[in-house]
Amino acid sequence: MKWPVAAGRGLLSKAGSTRTVSFVSLSEEQIDEKFQDFDYQKALKRARKKMKLKPRAVDDVLFQNTFLGHELVAALIEQKICQEASEAMYVAEKLLENHLIVQPGKGTPAASHFTCTLSPYALPS
């Protein structure tokens, strides 16, 4: 009997009559290698299809086209751009580093570290 591999990362085995699943997490070096020639603009465009962008006030300044960190991570996984949260966090960090997204209130362009929280992020204007 063939066992499906969960998200392309799991190692499935049959122990007696029970099925066990163990997931292999990629190291930082493996993630770097996987996304070496990655098109971050294209990934953001695909992820935007699953995100609800809206205006948000940060430090009494209204920013347009904002989203929360966890929404981006979820969209990257839902759109199958990334297979697990660590990959999505890596891609989000690169989007921030390459100024494809900014963190309102932290200076523009953002010089902060991406967090998968309720922190707002925005598309640059």
C-alpha positions as CSV (number, residue, x, y, z in Angstrom):
1,M,0.0,0.0,0.0
2,K,1.3,3.5,-0.9
3,W,1.2,6.1,1.8
4,P,0.8,9.7,0.8
5,V,3.5,12.2,1.7
6,A,2.0,15.1,3.7
7,A,3.0,18.4,2.0
8,G,5.9,16.7,0.3
9,R,7.9,16.8,3.5
10,G,6.7,14.0,5.6
11,L,8.2,10.6,6.0
12,L,5.4,8.0,6.5
13,S,5.9,4.6,7.8
14,K,3.8,1.7,9.0
15,A,4.6,0.5,12.5
16,G,2.6,-2.7,13.2
17,S,-0.9,-1.8,12.4
18,T,-0.5,1.9,13.1
19,R,0.5,4.7,10.8
20,T,3.0,7.2,12.1
21,V,4.0,10.5,10.5
22,S,7.2,12.3,11.2
23,F,7.8,15.7,9.5
24,V,11.3,16.7,8.5
25,S,12.0,20.4,9.0
26,L,14.4,22.1,6.7
27,S,17.6,23.7,8.0
28,E,18.3,27.3,7.3
29,E,20.9,26.3,4.7
30,Q,18.4,24.1,2.9
31,I,15.8,26.9,2.9
32,D,18.4,29.3,1.5
33,E,19.2,26.8,-1.2
34,K,15.6,26.1,-2.0
35,F,14.8,29.8,-2.5
36,Q,18.1,30.8,-4.2
37,D,16.6,31.7,-7.6
38,F,13.2,32.6,-6.3
39,D,10.9,35.3,-7.8
40,Y,9.8,37.1,-4.7
41,Q,7.6,39.6,-6.7
42,K,5.7,36.8,-8.3
43,A,5.2,35.1,-5.0
44,L,3.9,38.3,-3.4
45,K,1.5,38.7,-6.3
46,R,0.1,35.2,-5.9
47,A,-0.1,35.6,-2.1
48,R,-2.1,38.8,-2.4
49,K,-4.9,36.8,-4.0
50,K,-5.5,35.3,-0.6
51,M,-5.0,38.3,1.6
52,K,-7.5,41.0,2.4
53,L,-5.7,44.3,2.1
54,K,-7.2,47.2,4.1
55,P,-6.4,50.6,5.5
56,R,-4.9,50.7,9.1
57,A,-3.9,53.5,11.4
58,V,-0.4,53.1,12.8
59,D,0.9,55.8,15.2
60,D,-2.0,58.1,14.1
61,V,-1.0,57.7,10.4
62,L,-3.4,55.9,8.0
63,F,-1.7,53.4,5.7
64,Q,-3.4,51.8,2.7
65,N,-3.1,48.2,1.5
66,T,-2.0,46.7,4.8
67,F,-2.1,43.1,6.1
68,L,-1.0,41.3,9.2
69,G,2.2,39.2,9.4
70,H,0.3,36.0,10.0
71,E,-2.0,36.6,7.0
72,L,1.0,36.7,4.7
73,V,2.4,33.5,6.1
74,A,-0.9,31.8,5.8
75,A,-1.3,33.0,2.2
76,L,2.1,31.8,1.2
77,I,1.3,28.3,2.5
78,E,-2.3,28.3,1.1
79,Q,-1.1,29.3,-2.4
80,K,1.5,26.5,-2.2
81,I,4.4,28.9,-2.5
82,C,5.7,27.5,0.7
83,Q,5.1,24.1,2.3
84,E,5.7,25.0,6.0
85,A,5.7,28.0,8.3
86,S,9.6,28.2,8.4
87,E,9.7,28.6,4.6
88,A,6.9,31.2,4.6
89,M,8.7,33.2,7.3
90,Y,11.9,33.0,5.3
91,V,10.1,34.3,2.1
92,A,8.3,37.1,4.2
93,E,11.7,38.2,5.6
94,K,13.1,38.4,2.0
95,L,10.1,40.4,0.9
96,L,10.8,42.9,3.7
97,E,14.6,42.9,3.0
98,N,13.9,43.6,-0.7
99,H,11.4,46.4,0.2
100,L,8.5,44.6,-1.5
101,I,6.6,45.0,1.8
102,V,7.2,47.6,4.5
103,Q,6.3,47.8,8.2
104,P,4.3,51.0,8.8
105,G,5.6,53.1,11.6
106,K,9.1,51.6,11.5
107,G,10.5,53.9,8.9
108,T,10.3,53.5,5.1
109,P,11.8,51.3,3.8
110,A,11.4,49.0,6.8
111,A,14.6,48.0,8.5
112,S,13.0,45.7,11.0
113,H,12.7,41.9,11.2
114,F,9.5,40.1,9.9
115,T,7.3,38.6,12.6
116,C,4.3,36.3,12.2
117,T,2.1,38.2,14.5
118,L,-0.6,40.9,14.5
119,S,2.0,43.4,13.3
120,P,0.8,45.3,10.3
121,Y,2.7,45.3,7.0
122,A,1.9,47.2,3.9
123,L,2.7,47.3,0.2
124,P,5.0,50.2,-0.6
125,S,3.2,53.2,-2.2
